[in-house]
């Protein structure tokens, strides 16, 4: 993988603006403050037109421009987008003066920026978003300053009220840069996030400073991030103050982070994250929690008043010791904690909560193992052991990671100074989990570089709190070893950890961003001249090549200017159909390809390509520069026999392949149709800000082979807010690291490989194009090209031609549907790559396809479910929940629909409940990881077998000793607990132990 993100620059109509060229150093230290951005136009006033004004200005903005909000309260009905725009500033009058409220938004995020290098967000509050507050994706040199994100509680109170009660049914992340580089967040706030308030994930070189987080589940979080710094921040009233996590199956794995000069105090809010999310495991009263992160330095922090513990360092095995990611290292190693100040921690630990998993039991368990005392620093005691894997990991070219590969560029070294392979997603899947680098010739763990170092921390004197606890707990599966670990007391001796590690490097940010001037926007007069040059009977190719015309008719694409259903104009025009289609609120769609002429008047043909020829799952046919693809969306009303009564033509979207100053790019333009008093369309106007339209439908499926209850399928319904996407939204679905701008995603070869008629009869579309000379490289032999995709609605339409409605048939139809409706984002180069969930129809159905995969960044979208797909249980599967929802911040896909696709939702549920288990039963290698949905069994032990016993330990210790520790009393209690465990074991477990001849308590 190339960490330097390829930018899919999006070019739209721009007003004439001056361009700012920044002349300053590209490399600055962490103390550099970027310059205050200039203001290019009058600020936008709050009011009913604010939404359209800001989205239009963002669409028109060019490098160096600022879009400014005035002081005021803005009610935003949709999210704001900054897609494929470099050097843009979005600025308010200050976070106490400019308030952007998204309570009634139809979008998940308040602000969603992607491929936005040099982005500056400054001086406003984002509040009450259905999903994340501010998301920044795959962008470099980003500054977020003086920005607040918050959610009001159910009573409308904000974080300043003593009665404020955070909610689990809103929000997820507050500030959320992910897959980014060179990020500065300063003087920011987050309040009430049901996941992390101020978060950085899968990113490199990041500084977060002088920020405040309250009432979040996690105040601050670094996740799978390389070389990042938390400094001078305050976390209070959260569930956990600071989280430094590494999680499996993500783009990269982190190390070399620093947490210094922060205050983490009184983080004692009950965990309110939707269950299933990883932060849902964070115990109330956590000052800092380190999970599986490497080379971390924590120093000069004040950590006080956290009920469960000050700092906890744990391995991922306590969450799920069987997780199948062979690249992922469960163990936190090279951790140095020094010169911190602790007081008042660990004095009222959280009691176990059954649905919160192992972490909810850890505080009480750790206290039992510490003879009833709390601890400022808790380490679970887990250390890796040598395995028999000798296959050194290799990159995508097959070159070992400890060898150079001059053909690639990586942000991190291929191997760190300890010898750890630094995996990226593009590397080949390992054959086993390689960990030999950690051990010396005697198979001993190399220390201190892979150990824990403690020094010069100060602790409040308290007989009920020890400075440190090694809990000696590394197992999470029920068995004799776990029983032994539970009953054996831990150690508070810090002597083995008196060591020093090299200082971690402080990030050096590439700020301020150096503005690269773009080509000046065409003058209004040039636009008017080119667009008005349309001639009857001719396509206006000159205008299409460069200009975004205000009216669709100015391109001359259709035979009747005000009727996009009249047929395309020109010599090389092809209406086309797809095997599997994107669902858009039951809209009827009319798709047309316009191929451009060459200089001699002949066609410029497309080139055939598919996965077999390119090894890419995302490639459509390779269309020449000048190609236009139109898609018109209508809503039909028919009588009972299928006779058309009315057709409401709502919008026509164009994607145009242009030759731009930055290379070939696809440009997306939405046009909204206006109707006359007779309901007929008059003209379509460019709608850069998109629109919302009330629609209704009542029609028969155009393919008579689509049945419901043995009758031709009929669809009937309405939506009060069908969404026409803003121009920048085109990139949300159509963009990606391996795509040129708003590239087509429907006309893949395997999706066009069908008969051209609605019922799929007639000449094959690809063969027709080849016969006409419009497509080169097409092989008429089906075995030489990708198999056609299934049609979700038609049983027996899959490539195997399996028996209709058989497990194989349903499997193929669901996989085709998920690819077309989800995989444009859910692939390693797409907009949801950070989730680690990939849904193309070629990959195995395994953990990365969602089988027993824990959610990443789902927030309330998890629906309190723990895994994306649970075989045999759609009700427990996040996928079913999200496909079956129409709620902003929950539904998937997140845009392009406002109602549930009922037929697809039902088929997916059937697939998960019945057909996928049947496929697995027939071929166990086809579906993988299906037995990993059971998380650690430690919660079962601690929350179902021992809750009363463990709770009574603490109570009896305190009562018997008057606050002082009586070790013999604790020992007696632990022995009674052991007897209780033995009594609770199943007959099978008892007989197994009896056969081994050793009492369970003595193992």
Secondary structure, DSSP 4 states (H G I P E B T S, - for coil): --SSPPP----------------S-S---TT--PPPPPP-SPPBPSSTTHHHHHHHHHHH--TT-EEEBPSEEEE-SS-EEEES--S-EEE-S-TTTEEEE-TT-SSS-SEEEES-TT-EEEEEEEE--SS-SEEEES-EEEEEEEEEEE---TTS--TTSTT----SSS---SEEEES-EEEEEES-EEES-SSEEEEEES-EEEEEES-EEESSSEEEEEES-EEEEEES-EEESSSEEEEEE--SSSSB--EEEEEES-EEE---PPP-SPTTSGGGGPPSSEEEEEES-EEEEEES-EEE--SSEEEEEE-THHHHTT---TT---S--SEEEES-EEES-SSSPPPP-GGG-HHHHHHHHHHHHTTT-EEEEEE--------S-----B-TTS-BTTS--TT---SS-SB-TT--B--BTTSPPPSS---GGGB-TTSPBPTTTTSEEEES-EE---TTEEEEEE------SSSHHHHHHHHS--B---GGG----PPPPPP----S----PPPPPPPHHHHHHHHTT--TTS--HHHHHH---SBGGGG--EEETTEEEEEE-SSSEEEE--SS----TT-EEEEEEEPPB-TTS-B--EE---HHHH--SS---BPPTT-EEEEEEEEEEE-TT--EEEEEEEEEEEEEEEEETTEEEEEEEEEEEEE-TTS-EEEEEE-TT-EEEEEEEEEE-SSTT-EETTEE-EEEEEEEEEEEPPTTHHHHHH--TTS-BS--SS--HHHH-SBSSTTS-SSBHHHHHHHHTSEES--SSGGGSPPPPPPTTSTT-STT-PPTTSHHHHHHHHHHHHHHHHTTTSSTTSTTGGGT----SSS-BSGGGTBTPPPSS-GGGGTT-SBSB-TT-GGGBHHHHHHT--STTT-SSSSS-SS--HHHHHHHHHIIIIIHHHHHHH-TTTB-STT--S--THHHIIIIISHHHHHHHHHHHHHHHTTS--HHHHHHHHHHHHHHHHHHS-HHHHHHHHHHTS-GGG-
